[in-house]
């Protein structure tokens, strides 16, 4: 199997993974078609991440549509106008702390928005099999691991936050549309992504920016919660392989096979920022502070990604230390991007509610 697509609809294409995916498709992948970026431009969406591509490919291979995935009329109009033969569904509310403080937006966007997209696709494609709806999800739907073991595609779902519960719901909806209606669906659950264009509420960019600005580096609990990390381009390369050759109705775990305690990761990040910025290492380390743990904070995530490796031949290509250094250099070199994306409402929210994934 080797699917070929003419028009791919990318939901949430102005966000972190979405903008990187569009860069990947237009600059590095074996894709010659066109991309329609559907994004409602919430606080985490930034068209500056795609500015060069918008100039280079505007009106030929790249199109932007500002719309809410919950707006059925708008989604139907976009399907009618562009006739996409693939959807990669990335649009989501994705920050755990925000979901704890305000879960309603997560249910609306992640559950109802996914339903709207699935249902519009089902009606637009009317039983076609030369199309694909790829749904992006998270390893957080599986809950928390102990000191050993890994999440596999058959791990029972056990979400612990409103965010992960909303993503679990959307996963079940997507696969239900495959089994009930025959809609060609593939699904992936990925570990923590990092890299350029990530909104600085997540751990790595938040800590980088706080180091640069001389702010505290807050660590939840004892700092020994463990996450598996993958560079965003490796994730997107995996997704592209699934879209081309993955089996419909099947899910694939995507991981970095790269587990780090939060405090160990922060310590290495401090060293890299000191080397790249010239800030004194002792000063940066003195900014580390411990704060009260987050409610329902999962202890450990770890992905078994042998299925995608064995069936599709994908593997990671970016060493974690190299990826961290590339990420630090990107944020140090793009202060205007971070200034613009953090302006206004978000900075006010951060002042009221400490946020880190």
GURONU-274528 format. One record per residue (C-alpha): x, y, z. Coordinates in steps of 0.1 Angstrom, whole numbers. Example, Ala and Ser with C-alpha at 12.3 -4.5 7.8 and 13.67 -1.06 7.14 Angstrom:
<sites>
{{123; -45; 78}}
{{137; -11; 71}}
</sites>
This chain:
<sites>
{{0; 0; 0}}
{{12; 35; -9}}
{{-15; 61; -7}}
{{-10; 93; -27}}
{{-29; 124; -18}}
{{-37; 154; -39}}
{{-51; 177; -11}}
{{-45; 173; 26}}
{{-66; 192; 51}}
{{-45; 199; 82}}
{{-65; 210; 112}}
{{-46; 230; 138}}
{{-19; 238; 112}}
{{-9; 270; 129}}
{{0; 252; 162}}
{{32; 235; 172}}
{{30; 201; 156}}
{{7; 213; 128}}
{{30; 240; 116}}
{{60; 217; 118}}
{{40; 190; 98}}
{{32; 216; 71}}
{{69; 225; 69}}
{{78; 188; 67}}
{{53; 181; 39}}
{{62; 211; 17}}
{{100; 210; 23}}
{{111; 175; 30}}
{{85; 148; 23}}
{{76; 130; -9}}
{{44; 150; -13}}
{{36; 171; -44}}
{{0; 181; -37}}
{{-15; 210; -18}}
{{-22; 217; 18}}
{{-52; 235; 34}}
{{-45; 247; 69}}
{{-77; 250; 90}}
{{-71; 268; 122}}
{{-92; 290; 144}}
{{-61; 308; 158}}
{{-66; 304; 195}}
{{-38; 317; 218}}
{{-14; 288; 207}}
{{-19; 293; 170}}
{{6; 316; 152}}
{{7; 321; 115}}
{{42; 335; 118}}
{{53; 299; 121}}
{{43; 295; 84}}
{{51; 330; 71}}
{{78; 319; 46}}
{{57; 290; 33}}
{{27; 313; 29}}
{{47; 335; 6}}
{{64; 308; -13}}
{{33; 285; -19}}
{{3; 309; -15}}
{{-24; 301; -40}}
{{-5; 271; -54}}
{{2; 245; -27}}
{{-7; 263; 6}}
{{-41; 277; 16}}
{{-52; 290; 49}}
{{-88; 289; 62}}
{{-96; 305; 96}}
{{-124; 284; 110}}
{{-135; 265; 141}}
{{-136; 227; 138}}
{{-169; 228; 157}}
{{-185; 250; 130}}
{{-201; 224; 108}}
{{-211; 249; 81}}
{{-175; 262; 78}}
{{-160; 227; 77}}
{{-186; 216; 50}}
{{-177; 247; 30}}
{{-140; 239; 32}}
{{-146; 203; 21}}
{{-167; 216; -8}}
{{-142; 242; -19}}
{{-110; 221; -17}}
{{-122; 185; -20}}
{{-95; 171; 3}}
{{-87; 134; 0}}
{{-69; 133; 34}}
{{-74; 149; 68}}
{{-47; 150; 94}}
{{-65; 161; 126}}
{{-42; 179; 150}}
{{-65; 207; 162}}
{{-70; 203; 199}}
{{-69; 219; 233}}
{{-38; 203; 246}}
{{-26; 217; 279}}
{{-33; 196; 310}}
{{-33; 225; 335}}
{{-58; 245; 314}}
{{-80; 214; 313}}
{{-80; 212; 351}}
{{-90; 249; 354}}
{{-115; 250; 325}}
{{-125; 216; 312}}
{{-155; 227; 291}}
{{-133; 240; 262}}
{{-115; 207; 260}}
{{-148; 187; 257}}
{{-161; 211; 231}}
{{-130; 212; 209}}
{{-116; 177; 213}}
{{-148; 158; 214}}
{{-174; 178; 195}}
{{-149; 192; 171}}
{{-136; 157; 162}}
{{-172; 145; 158}}
{{-179; 174; 134}}
{{-148; 166; 113}}
{{-155; 129; 112}}
{{-192; 134; 102}}
{{-185; 160; 75}}
{{-158; 137; 61}}
{{-181; 107; 61}}
{{-208; 126; 41}}
{{-183; 142; 18}}
{{-165; 110; 9}}
{{-196; 88; 7}}
{{-179; 54; 11}}
{{-147; 62; -9}}
{{-117; 41; 0}}
{{-90; 63; -17}}
{{-92; 88; 12}}
{{-79; 89; 47}}
{{-87; 105; 81}}
{{-57; 104; 104}}
{{-63; 113; 140}}
{{-35; 125; 162}}
{{-37; 116; 199}}
{{-15; 113; 230}}
{{0; 86; 252}}
{{-18; 103; 281}}
{{-50; 84; 273}}
{{-33; 53; 287}}
{{-30; 68; 322}}
{{1; 63; 344}}
{{28; 36; 344}}
{{47; 22; 373}}
{{85; 18; 374}}
{{84; -7; 346}}
{{64; -16; 315}}
{{54; 3; 284}}
{{22; 16; 267}}
{{13; -6; 237}}
{{-15; -2; 212}}
{{-36; -27; 233}}
{{-31; -10; 266}}
{{-65; -2; 282}}
{{-74; 35; 282}}
{{-72; 50; 317}}
{{-72; 88; 313}}
{{-66; 109; 345}}
{{-72; 145; 335}}
{{-100; 163; 316}}
{{-75; 167; 287}}
{{-66; 130; 284}}
{{-103; 121; 289}}
{{-113; 143; 260}}
{{-86; 128; 238}}
{{-96; 93; 248}}
{{-132; 102; 237}}
{{-120; 115; 204}}
{{-99; 83; 198}}
{{-130; 61; 204}}
{{-151; 83; 181}}
{{-126; 81; 153}}
{{-124; 43; 155}}
{{-161; 40; 158}}
{{-165; 58; 125}}
{{-142; 32; 110}}
{{-161; 3; 124}}
{{-196; 17; 119}}
{{-194; 36; 87}}
{{-163; 22; 70}}
{{-146; 56; 71}}
{{-109; 50; 64}}
{{-92; 59; 97}}
{{-57; 57; 111}}
{{-48; 68; 146}}
{{-15; 75; 164}}
{{-7; 81; 200}}
{{25; 99; 206}}
{{48; 108; 235}}
{{59; 143; 244}}
{{70; 163; 214}}
{{96; 191; 215}}
{{112; 214; 189}}
{{107; 248; 173}}
{{74; 267; 172}}
{{61; 251; 205}}
{{40; 275; 225}}
{{59; 283; 258}}
{{34; 268; 282}}
{{50; 233; 277}}
{{79; 222; 298}}
{{109; 227; 274}}
{{101; 261; 258}}
{{87; 274; 291}}
{{120; 266; 309}}
{{141; 280; 281}}
{{122; 313; 282}}
{{123; 315; 319}}
{{160; 310; 319}}
{{165; 337; 294}}
{{143; 361; 313}}
{{157; 353; 348}}
{{125; 338; 361}}
{{121; 308; 384}}
{{121; 273; 369}}
{{92; 257; 387}}
{{92; 219; 391}}
{{62; 200; 401}}
{{64; 177; 432}}
{{98; 159; 436}}
{{106; 164; 399}}
{{108; 126; 393}}
{{79; 123; 370}}
{{91; 105; 339}}
{{82; 114; 303}}
{{93; 100; 269}}
{{105; 127; 245}}
{{105; 128; 207}}
{{117; 155; 184}}
{{87; 169; 164}}
{{102; 161; 130}}
{{106; 125; 139}}
{{70; 124; 150}}
{{58; 140; 118}}
{{79; 116; 97}}
{{61; 87; 115}}
{{27; 102; 109}}
{{35; 106; 72}}
{{45; 69; 70}}
{{12; 59; 87}}
{{-8; 81; 62}}
{{9; 65; 32}}
{{11; 29; 43}}
{{-7; 24; 76}}
{{-36; -1; 78}}
{{-70; 15; 81}}
{{-87; 9; 114}}
{{-54; 5; 131}}
{{-36; 26; 158}}
{{2; 32; 160}}
{{22; 43; 190}}
{{49; 68; 183}}
{{76; 73; 209}}
{{111; 85; 213}}
{{122; 56; 235}}
{{138; 83; 255}}
{{127; 85; 291}}
{{138; 113; 314}}
{{128; 124; 348}}
{{117; 160; 347}}
{{144; 172; 370}}
{{171; 154; 351}}
{{158; 169; 319}}
{{158; 204; 334}}
{{193; 200; 346}}
{{206; 191; 311}}
{{185; 219; 296}}
{{202; 243; 321}}
{{236; 232; 309}}
{{228; 236; 272}}
{{212; 271; 277}}
{{243; 282; 297}}
{{265; 270; 269}}
{{245; 286; 241}}
{{236; 318; 258}}
{{266; 326; 279}}
{{246; 328; 311}}
{{264; 315; 342}}
{{255; 279; 349}}
{{253; 286; 387}}
{{228; 314; 381}}
{{205; 293; 360}}
{{206; 264; 385}}
{{197; 288; 413}}
{{164; 296; 395}}
{{151; 260; 400}}
{{123; 259; 425}}
{{99; 231; 436}}
{{62; 238; 436}}
{{31; 218; 448}}
{{24; 189; 426}}
{{-4; 191; 400}}
{{-37; 172; 408}}
{{-37; 138; 391}}
{{-2; 141; 379}}
{{7; 108; 361}}
{{40; 94; 373}}
{{55; 78; 342}}
{{48; 75; 305}}
{{68; 52; 282}}
{{59; 41; 247}}
{{65; 7; 230}}
{{66; 18; 193}}
{{77; -16; 179}}
{{45; -18; 157}}
{{53; 12; 136}}
{{90; 2; 134}}
{{83; -34; 124}}
{{54; -28; 101}}
{{63; 5; 84}}
{{101; 7; 89}}
{{101; 40; 107}}
{{127; 49; 133}}
{{138; 80; 152}}
{{166; 100; 136}}
{{173; 129; 161}}
{{195; 123; 191}}
{{179; 139; 222}}
{{209; 160; 231}}
{{212; 172; 195}}
{{174; 179; 194}}
{{175; 199; 227}}
{{204; 220; 214}}
{{186; 227; 181}}
{{155; 237; 201}}
{{174; 260; 224}}
{{192; 277; 195}}
{{158; 282; 177}}
{{143; 300; 207}}
{{174; 321; 213}}
{{173; 331; 176}}
{{136; 339; 174}}
{{128; 363; 202}}
{{101; 382; 181}}
{{82; 349; 176}}
{{81; 342; 213}}
{{73; 378; 221}}
{{43; 379; 197}}
{{29; 345; 206}}
{{31; 352; 244}}
{{16; 387; 242}}
{{-18; 396; 257}}
{{-42; 371; 272}}
{{-17; 343; 277}}
{{8; 363; 298}}
{{-21; 375; 320}}
{{-32; 339; 324}}
{{3; 327; 332}}
{{5; 353; 359}}
{{-26; 339; 376}}
{{-20; 302; 370}}
{{14; 285; 369}}
{{13; 262; 339}}
{{36; 235; 328}}
{{28; 200; 313}}
</sites>
